[in-house]
């Protein structure tokens, strides 16, 4: 083991904590649904980009638990920004990925918790409380759904089943239209829910053939990227810890097709 690799004990402890707090955070967020009057929400960048009291309370819980157990780790969260650490580990958290879905009573929202070591995603947990599902992955340790091992079908194409798509109001409408048109021209079909983390988890679980989003943030995708990698797939994020970017995910065939289709930008249409 070289100095750049995380110690297995460090990884085990953080993986256990990530799974535990994702479960507990999901329960805390879900409890807000019993009291809709306490869900007061405000717009951030747009009417589709919102934050609720549940988001804020759940992120505060996640941050407190991380600080208690690993005070030297950094934390990057959707609602409260980032704090630097000195351990080489950084936690990337999204207390409720799919806030709009959460607020309107849809079940497709998640809690996403990832851990990076020296900038590389090494632990990923996506909890889907309304489905009683938890996806867990650790670098070199595989990926699971409720304890069952996950393995991406290596033979699937973009036509084998639906393809997850996460384009929001942040995306260029022309880019969105070009991607969707080209995908349908090649026999693919779009699947979309409000949570990018959930759609990435669905790729790892063979519920989707692949996933593409032109403007995803790190807290939406880091956990899902570990899941997909450990399930035998490919995932690439073109953003950073501060800026959104494109993401492509699937088996090798699907990954390469999604990169090709998204790069066309309407050419030849």
C-alpha positions, 0 to 999 in steps of 0.5 A: 500500500502506498501513501496515497491509498486510504488505510482499510480501517479508515475506509471501513469506519467511514463506510459504516458511518456513511451508511448509518447516517444516510439511513438516519437522515432519510428517516429524519427527512421522511418525518417532515412529510407528516407535517407539511406545514413545517416544510416551508421552502424558498427558491434558490436559482429558479422555481425548480431549484428550491430548498426546504426546512427538511433539506436544511435540518437533514444537512445539519444532522449529516454535518454534525455526525461527520464532525463528531466522528471525523473532525479532520475531514472536509465536507461539501454540501448542497445547502451550506457550502464547504469546509476544508479538512486536513485528513485527505478525506472529504464528504460530499452530501446531498440531504434531499436529492429531488426536493421538488419530488419530496415536496409534491409527494413523489417517492423518488427522492434520496439522501446521497453521501459520498466520501472522497480520498485525495479527490477520488470518490471511494465510498458512495451511499444512496438511500431511497427512504420511500422505497426502503432501499439503500445502495452502498459501495466502497472502492474495491468492495463492490456495490450492493442494494439492500445487501445484494451484490450489483453487477451491470449487464455488460451487453446492454445498449441504449436500446435495451431499456430506458436511459436516465436523463437529468436535464433541468432548467439550468441546461441549454434547451437546444442541447437538451433537444438535440440529445433527446432527438438523437437518442430517439433516432437511435432507438433509445427512450428517456427515463426521468425522475427528480433525483440524479443520485437515484437514476445513477443508482438505478444504472448500477442496479440494471434498472436503467441502461445508462444516465446522462445529465448536461449540468449535474452538481457533485453532491448529486453524483459522487455517490452514484459514481462509486456505485456504478464503478463498483458494479462494473460500469463507467461514470465520468463527471466533467464538473468539479466540487464547485461547478456543475458539469456533464456526466455520462454513465453506463456499461462501456457500450452505453457510456461511449454512445451517450458521450457520442450523442451528447457531443453532437449538439444538434449536428446533422439534424 
